[in-house]
Amino acid sequence: MRTARQGLGRRGEDLAASYLVARGYRILERNYRCSVGEVDLVAMDADCLVFVEVRTRRGDDWGTPEESVDGPKQKKLAQVAAHYLDTHNAADSNWRIDLVAVDLDIRGRVRRLEVVRDVMAP
């Protein structure tokens, strides 16, 4: 049985995957899990492997989706990406980590859906 939070996260992931596919990305995996953590989507954008963290919010009580991908979360995403690259013989691949920010209104309608490319960039 799913919690409301899990349902919200799943809805955000579904919206993000559809949005990315419509923009030419090819989804390779959903909810990639390994011993160091998890990433929501693994996709190809042209010749670039993209690890996608999806953050979904309903309301502003917990801050913006972008604010939730802080230093520790970025470090964890980089570790998951490194694990994926190692285990998929893709260490020489061009890759990046993107964030898809999904803001929903109280009724669950999309207020904003935005891709923030390369969230690890300085």
Summary of the structure (lengths in Angstrom):
residues: 122
radius of gyration: 14.1
end to end distance: 39.9
largest distance: 44.0
contacts: 347
relative contact order: 0.19
helix: 32%
strand: 38%
